[in-house]
Amino acid sequence: MAAIAAGRARVSHDDLRSQVLAHERAFAATMAARDFEGFGRYLSSEAVFMTGADAQRGKDAVMKAWRRYYDGQQAPFSWEPEQVEVVESGTLAYSTGPIRDASGRRVGTFNSVWRLEAPGRWAVVFDRGCDCRSQPQ
């Protein structure tokens, strides 16, 4: 019975927030590490990434659009979370923070919505950042 009860134990709001922060930091680290496949592991199959008036719908479309940011030796930009909030149900989270160019200058702010897709596994379902096409490649 104890094992069943432990499996149903509610994860605290702070623990969920910490999970999303860790996921966002690891997601951002894929850019610095030039790990394109790692980037894809954080995307929901239903991901929608918005830049300006454009939107890529679905993981494959996002991956295709973002491939160019992972080509080359140096990351063209970086991001990091400043704030994360999780809904009371513990199934959705919002993260936001600065986007920096290759020199470290802040050039925008990202906003992402994460969905809990399995216990302890969060995936990005919505993302809006700066128009990184104008960033150096």
Summary of the structure (lengths in Angstrom):
residues: 137
radius of gyration: 15.8
end to end distance: 56.2
largest distance: 57.4
contacts: 376
relative contact order: 0.19
helix: 35%
strand: 37%
